[in-house]
């Protein structure tokens, strides 16, 4: 992200009274003052604007916005991504780095916006902000960033942090009515569940326009007179869109996988006379392998095949993929051998349901379901998981006791 022209970091959204030779005496009203970029009126510091004879000749009234003028407290951002932004995108896709990948709330400028330029609303999750500014290449615009606690637009709308009160607050704090002459803000369509447009216009005077789902459609949306086509309103959730989300489903599970592997080795290594490491490795590795297969089935294959797997419920989709994965793995490898019915029943019960549970976590990343659907599915799925876990434990215990000659 580029810094302001004077190369000094500024407090975003902190609109405060400016006093300078350009401010009329006796004007005590708190208004944002605008300076021409790269001119003798550009402040040398954020605390004390420069005073020079040219300010008098400029004859700009406080609060007036002209072409090529930006507030000194507004950060000018580029539409280009440097290498660090690409690396940041990767890091937030594959790790918990996304929890701290944020920008400060407030008002930002793209290009050289003026009083007639559009105002686009964004979450303060940096990836959401970056995608928006990149889509504004060649457009002079303002970006109003809400404090969504570092959460993307869609999820924040569901949590109401990308919401009506926050939007009204930011409009007031940045004195948006003095920055632009029009009274419209463009909100991403996926943020609509959190915004009550009638309350925004009632309390702030700004009318809410709902832009396209995909930020890449913004230029076409503007050219069409701020009207979105049916295609612009359609959520595209291609296999590639789903693929880039899978690392955040795989990584949390894989962090716990070493513990799972250790438990498996202990369970299969235990004998009436102690723990036999050879038995732990020989008898335990098939179940470590099946555990890994189940993770990939639930967190990778199910998201990729989502539109093609029957039924709407993610839990059922994950169970189907998990069952097929276990069946194919056992058919191709014969890793369990024959004769142990309890262990085979345990395998076909536990691992497909493990895939199902992992696949269910993907509901928070997809456009295939909503909050009510997720709650309904959890209400039915969680009791099944708990019952299956108890039955699986009993089957595994029966299997082990049979091998020890107790049953």
Secondary structure, DSSP 4 states (H G I P E B T S, - for coil): -PPPTTS----TT------STTSPTT--S----EEETTSTTS-SSSSS----HHHHHH-PPTT---TTEEETTSEEE-SS--HHHHHHHHHHHHSGGGGG-B--SEEEEESS--TTSEEEEE-SBHHHHHHHHHHTTT--EEEEE---TT--HHHHHHHTSSSHHHHHHHHHHTTHHHH-SS-EEEE-GGGGGG--HHHHHHHHSPEEEE--SSGGGHHHHHHTTS---HHHHSPP--HHHHHHHHHHHHHHHHHHHHHHHHHHHHHHHEETTEE-HHHHHHHHHHHHHHHHHHHHIIIIIHHHTGGGSSSS-HHHHHHHHHHHHHHHHHHHH-TT-SS-HHHHHHHHHHHHHHHHHHHHGGGGG-SS--HHHHHHHHHHHHHHHHHHHHHHHHHHHHHHHHHTT--
